[in-house]
Structure formats: C-alpha cells, structure tokens
C-alpha cells in the first residue's frame, strides 16, 4: 500500500474509534443525566386586565442604597478598568478578596445591591463570625463602593478607590 493510502486508512480508523468513544461518553452522560421534563406554560390569568398602569418603584435617596435592582453593565465596568469575573464579583471592591467574598456570600450577600444595604456594624459582625483571620479587614467603605457598582457608576467607583489608595485608607 502506498504511504498516502496507509495514512488515510489510519485516519479513518482513528476517526471511527474516536467517534465511538465520544458517542459512548455522550450516551452514558444522557443515561446519568436525563433531560428535565418539559414545563407547561403558565395558565393565562382570568379576569379583567388592570385598568390603570402600575405605580413606578420609589427612588431611593440614601447614598449607600441603590435604587431598584439593575443589571450590572460588565462592559462599562471593564472600560473603567475593572476585570469582573462575573456580574456580581465583589472582589473588585477595594478591601474584599476571595475569602471575604466567600464569607459574605455564606451570609446571604449575593451581590453589590445586597452589600450596599448593610452598614459597617453589620459587616463587622459578619467578619467576626468568620474568625480571627478576618479581624484586620476594614469594611468602612464597602457599602459605598457596592452602591456605586450596583448603580453602574464605574468611573465614580474607580475615582473613589484611587482616592482611598492615595490617602492610604485602603480597607
């Protein structure tokens, strides 16, 4: 057999054996993880439609509490110099690392908006529950930073963090 024919034969053999192996893996995965049953669409509401539009959500004036929940603009955050791993990446806040983020999430803080609603005393209590390795963390500005992030005010957050670093007040 010529060298090209031999290579072609081995290519076909490899292709078929690889396809069989992948097919077996896929079949086993489907047996172990069957698809979820289809969900029926919700029943249409009976009765007359609303006669007036719903009232808008109230605006918040508190500087540390963002307004109604908003989507995090990851593109704008990256443009301002933040490298978010996901939309609610608390580690971009100055003073919060992976372990503190894990501790906060274990206490029900799922994102910027929920962190912004806490005061410094609440955060100190959470850090206290974390143990002695968290006693040097300073949550003084975490709620303020989180409120800026929740409101997609990335340039303001960057400016605040730069000021904190300049003053040496990095939490």
TIRO-982744 format. One record per residue (C-alpha): residue number from 1; residue in one letter; z, y, x. Coordinates in pm, 1 decimal. Each point is the difference from the previous one (the first is absolute). Layout:
residues N
nr: NUM&rest: A&w: Z&v: Y&u: X
...
***
This chain:
residues 171
nr: 1&rest: X&w: 0.0&v: 0.0&u: 0.0
nr: 2&rest: X&w: -80.0&v: 346.2&u: 132.2
nr: 3&rest: X&w: 289.3&v: 242.9&u: 79.1
nr: 4&rest: X&w: -72.6&v: 228.9&u: -294.7
nr: 5&rest: X&w: -2.2&v: -288.7&u: -246.5
nr: 6&rest: X&w: 325.5&v: -134.4&u: 145.0
nr: 7&rest: X&w: 169.3&v: 339.2&u: -33.6
nr: 8&rest: X&w: -129.0&v: 32.5&u: -353.4
nr: 9&rest: X&w: 137.9&v: -345.7&u: -85.0
nr: 10&rest: X&w: 345.3&v: 88.4&u: 139.1
nr: 11&rest: X&w: -7.2&v: 332.4&u: -182.9
nr: 12&rest: X&w: -68.1&v: -173.5&u: -331.1
nr: 13&rest: X&w: 270.9&v: -260.7&u: 66.9
nr: 14&rest: X&w: 251.5&v: 275.6&u: 86.1
nr: 15&rest: X&w: -98.9&v: 205.0&u: -299.0
nr: 16&rest: X&w: 44.5&v: -290.8&u: -239.6
nr: 17&rest: X&w: 332.4&v: -111.4&u: 147.4
nr: 18&rest: X&w: 130.2&v: 358.2&u: -8.9
nr: 19&rest: X&w: -111.3&v: 38.0&u: -359.4
nr: 20&rest: X&w: 175.8&v: -322.2&u: -96.1
nr: 21&rest: X&w: 318.4&v: 109.7&u: 174.7
nr: 22&rest: X&w: 1.2&v: 341.2&u: -167.5
nr: 23&rest: X&w: -86.0&v: -159.4&u: -334.7
nr: 24&rest: X&w: 301.3&v: -233.6&u: 37.4
nr: 25&rest: X&w: 228.9&v: 290.7&u: 82.9
nr: 26&rest: X&w: -123.6&v: 199.9&u: -298.8
nr: 27&rest: X&w: 36.6&v: -299.4&u: -231.8
nr: 28&rest: X&w: 355.6&v: -64.6&u: 120.8
nr: 29&rest: X&w: 87.0&v: 367.5&u: -43.8
nr: 30&rest: X&w: -133.5&v: -5.5&u: -357.2
nr: 31&rest: X&w: 207.1&v: -310.9&u: -77.8
nr: 32&rest: X&w: 315.9&v: 159.5&u: 140.0
nr: 33&rest: X&w: -64.1&v: 344.2&u: -154.8
nr: 34&rest: X&w: -175.9&v: -39.0&u: -334.4
nr: 35&rest: X&w: -134.5&v: 321.9&u: -151.9
nr: 36&rest: X&w: 224.5&v: 181.1&u: -243.0
nr: 37&rest: X&w: -80.6&v: -51.1&u: -367.8
nr: 38&rest: X&w: -197.5&v: 285.8&u: -153.1
nr: 39&rest: X&w: 205.4&v: 269.0&u: -166.1
nr: 40&rest: X&w: -92.3&v: 94.3&u: -353.4
nr: 41&rest: X&w: -77.2&v: 368.0&u: -51.7
nr: 42&rest: X&w: 272.0&v: 193.2&u: -182.0
nr: 43&rest: X&w: -27.5&v: 24.5&u: -374.6
nr: 44&rest: X&w: -123.3&v: 337.7&u: -121.0
nr: 45&rest: X&w: 277.1&v: 213.8&u: -138.0
nr: 46&rest: X&w: 6.8&v: 17.7&u: -376.3
nr: 47&rest: X&w: 71.0&v: 315.9&u: -188.5
nr: 48&rest: X&w: -138.7&v: 349.2&u: 13.1
nr: 49&rest: X&w: -88.8&v: 156.4&u: 334.6
nr: 50&rest: X&w: 232.1&v: 271.5&u: 130.5
nr: 51&rest: X&w: -58.8&v: 329.2&u: -176.5
nr: 52&rest: X&w: 89.0&v: 226.2&u: 291.8
nr: 53&rest: X&w: -39.0&v: -32.6&u: 377.3
nr: 54&rest: X&w: 296.4&v: -118.3&u: 201.3
nr: 55&rest: X&w: 220.4&v: 262.2&u: 160.7
nr: 56&rest: X&w: -63.6&v: 48.7&u: 372.5
nr: 57&rest: X&w: 259.7&v: -127.1&u: 243.1
nr: 58&rest: X&w: 249.9&v: 264.7&u: 108.7
nr: 59&rest: X&w: -43.2&v: 161.2&u: 340.3
nr: 60&rest: X&w: 285.3&v: -27.5&u: 248.4
nr: 61&rest: X&w: 135.1&v: 302.5&u: 183.8
nr: 62&rest: X&w: 241.2&v: -182.6&u: 229.2
nr: 63&rest: X&w: -131.7&v: 27.6&u: 357.7
nr: 64&rest: X&w: 82.2&v: -361.8&u: 83.8
nr: 65&rest: X&w: -132.1&v: -167.3&u: -313.3
nr: 66&rest: X&w: -374.7&v: -29.2&u: -43.5
nr: 67&rest: X&w: -161.7&v: 32.0&u: -340.4
nr: 68&rest: X&w: -139.6&v: -292.7&u: -196.3
nr: 69&rest: X&w: -108.8&v: -298.3&u: 207.1
nr: 70&rest: X&w: -322.8&v: 62.5&u: 185.0
nr: 71&rest: X&w: -226.8&v: -208.8&u: 211.2
nr: 72&rest: X&w: 45.8&v: 37.6&u: 371.8
nr: 73&rest: X&w: -311.6&v: 147.0&u: 163.5
nr: 74&rest: X&w: -19.0&v: -219.7&u: 310.0
nr: 75&rest: X&w: -319.1&v: 173.8&u: 116.9
nr: 76&rest: X&w: 167.1&v: 341.2&u: -3.7
nr: 77&rest: X&w: 302.8&v: -145.5&u: 177.1
nr: 78&rest: X&w: -220.4&v: -140.6&u: 276.4
nr: 79&rest: X&w: -184.5&v: 331.2&u: 24.7
nr: 80&rest: X&w: 337.1&v: 171.5&u: 58.7
nr: 81&rest: X&w: 81.0&v: -244.6&u: 280.1
nr: 82&rest: X&w: 201.9&v: -267.5&u: -178.8
nr: 83&rest: X&w: -90.0&v: -366.3&u: 51.0
nr: 84&rest: X&w: 121.5&v: -161.9&u: -321.0
nr: 85&rest: X&w: 4.7&v: -379.7&u: 2.2
nr: 86&rest: X&w: 0.2&v: 9.8&u: -382.0
nr: 87&rest: X&w: 30.7&v: 269.6&u: -265.8
nr: 88&rest: X&w: 382.0&v: -0.7&u: -8.0
nr: 89&rest: X&w: 64.4&v: -39.2&u: 376.4
nr: 90&rest: X&w: 343.9&v: 157.2&u: 46.3
nr: 91&rest: X&w: -17.1&v: -37.2&u: 378.4
nr: 92&rest: X&w: -218.7&v: 311.7&u: 24.3
nr: 93&rest: X&w: 308.0&v: 203.6&u: -86.3
nr: 94&rest: X&w: 180.9&v: 130.7&u: 304.1
nr: 95&rest: X&w: 311.5&v: -211.6&u: 63.3
nr: 96&rest: X&w: -107.4&v: -307.1&u: -200.6
nr: 97&rest: X&w: -112.3&v: -306.1&u: 190.2
nr: 98&rest: X&w: -90.3&v: -349.5&u: -118.5
nr: 99&rest: X&w: 361.5&v: -121.7&u: -22.8
nr: 100&rest: X&w: 117.0&v: 301.9&u: -198.1
nr: 101&rest: X&w: -303.1&v: -32.3&u: -228.4
nr: 102&rest: X&w: 92.1&v: -365.0&u: -56.8
nr: 103&rest: X&w: 359.3&v: 100.3&u: -81.4
nr: 104&rest: X&w: -115.1&v: 271.1&u: -242.8
nr: 105&rest: X&w: -236.6&v: -238.7&u: -178.2
nr: 106&rest: X&w: 279.5&v: -256.9&u: -26.7
nr: 107&rest: X&w: 194.5&v: 268.8&u: -189.1
nr: 108&rest: X&w: -282.2&v: 65.2&u: -247.1
nr: 109&rest: X&w: -171.9&v: 293.7&u: 169.6
nr: 110&rest: X&w: -365.3&v: -92.5&u: -40.8
nr: 111&rest: X&w: -173.4&v: 315.6&u: 111.5
nr: 112&rest: X&w: 1.7&v: 369.7&u: 67.4
nr: 113&rest: X&w: 84.1&v: 108.7&u: -355.5
nr: 114&rest: X&w: 303.4&v: -227.3&u: -28.7
nr: 115&rest: X&w: 123.6&v: 110.3&u: 344.1
nr: 116&rest: X&w: -45.7&v: 366.2&u: -93.7
nr: 117&rest: X&w: 237.2&v: -41.6&u: -295.0
nr: 118&rest: X&w: 293.8&v: -97.6&u: 221.9
nr: 119&rest: X&w: 238.5&v: 239.1&u: 166.0
nr: 120&rest: X&w: 137.8&v: -29.4&u: 350.3
nr: 121&rest: X&w: 324.4&v: -163.3&u: -117.5
nr: 122&rest: X&w: -189.5&v: -278.0&u: -181.9
nr: 123&rest: X&w: -201.6&v: -67.1&u: 313.7
nr: 124&rest: X&w: 312.5&v: -4.0&u: 217.4
nr: 125&rest: X&w: 151.1&v: -264.8&u: -230.8
nr: 126&rest: X&w: -312.2&v: -215.6&u: 31.6
nr: 127&rest: X&w: 11.3&v: 35.1&u: 379.1
nr: 128&rest: X&w: 369.8&v: -93.2&u: -5.3
nr: 129&rest: X&w: -87.0&v: -322.0&u: -185.9
nr: 130&rest: X&w: -257.7&v: -73.8&u: 269.4
nr: 131&rest: X&w: 267.6&v: -36.7&u: 263.7
nr: 132&rest: X&w: 90.3&v: 164.1&u: 330.2
nr: 133&rest: X&w: -355.4&v: -2.3&u: 137.5
nr: 134&rest: X&w: -92.4&v: 268.6&u: -255.2
nr: 135&rest: X&w: 291.7&v: 237.1&u: 63.6
nr: 136&rest: X&w: -201.0&v: 234.2&u: 224.0
nr: 137&rest: X&w: -274.0&v: 60.1&u: -258.0
nr: 138&rest: X&w: -0.4&v: 349.9&u: -147.3
nr: 139&rest: X&w: -144.9&v: 13.8&u: -354.9
nr: 140&rest: X&w: 44.8&v: 377.1&u: -32.6
nr: 141&rest: X&w: -372.3&v: 74.9&u: -51.0
nr: 142&rest: X&w: -130.7&v: -333.1&u: -133.1
nr: 143&rest: X&w: -2.1&v: 108.0&u: -365.5
nr: 144&rest: X&w: -176.4&v: 326.0&u: 85.2
nr: 145&rest: X&w: -261.6&v: -180.4&u: 210.5
nr: 146&rest: X&w: -48.7&v: -263.4&u: -271.1
nr: 147&rest: X&w: -48.3&v: 268.2&u: -266.3
nr: 148&rest: X&w: -276.8&v: 159.5&u: 207.3
nr: 149&rest: X&w: -167.1&v: -338.4&u: 49.4
nr: 150&rest: X&w: 29.7&v: -88.7&u: -368.7
nr: 151&rest: X&w: -169.8&v: 330.6&u: -86.7
nr: 152&rest: X&w: -277.5&v: -63.4&u: 256.9
nr: 153&rest: X&w: 105.1&v: 308.7&u: 193.9
nr: 154&rest: X&w: -87.7&v: -160.3&u: 331.9
nr: 155&rest: X&w: -56.5&v: 319.6&u: 199.0
nr: 156&rest: X&w: 338.9&v: 132.7&u: -113.2
nr: 157&rest: X&w: 162.4&v: -330.6&u: 97.1
nr: 158&rest: X&w: -166.6&v: 10.4&u: 343.0
nr: 159&rest: X&w: 116.1&v: 359.2&u: 48.1
nr: 160&rest: X&w: 358.0&v: -88.5&u: -101.0
nr: 161&rest: X&w: 7.5&v: -296.2&u: 238.0
nr: 162&rest: X&w: -135.8&v: 210.2&u: 286.5
nr: 163&rest: X&w: 270.5&v: 262.6&u: -65.7
nr: 164&rest: X&w: 267.1&v: -270.7&u: -4.3
nr: 165&rest: X&w: -119.7&v: -136.2&u: 333.6
nr: 166&rest: X&w: -14.3&v: 349.4&u: 153.4
nr: 167&rest: X&w: 356.1&v: 75.1&u: -113.6
nr: 168&rest: X&w: 118.3&v: -338.2&u: 120.1
nr: 169&rest: X&w: 113.9&v: -93.9&u: -351.2
nr: 170&rest: X&w: -189.4&v: -324.9&u: -12.5
nr: 171&rest: X&w: 212.3&v: -217.5&u: -227.8
***
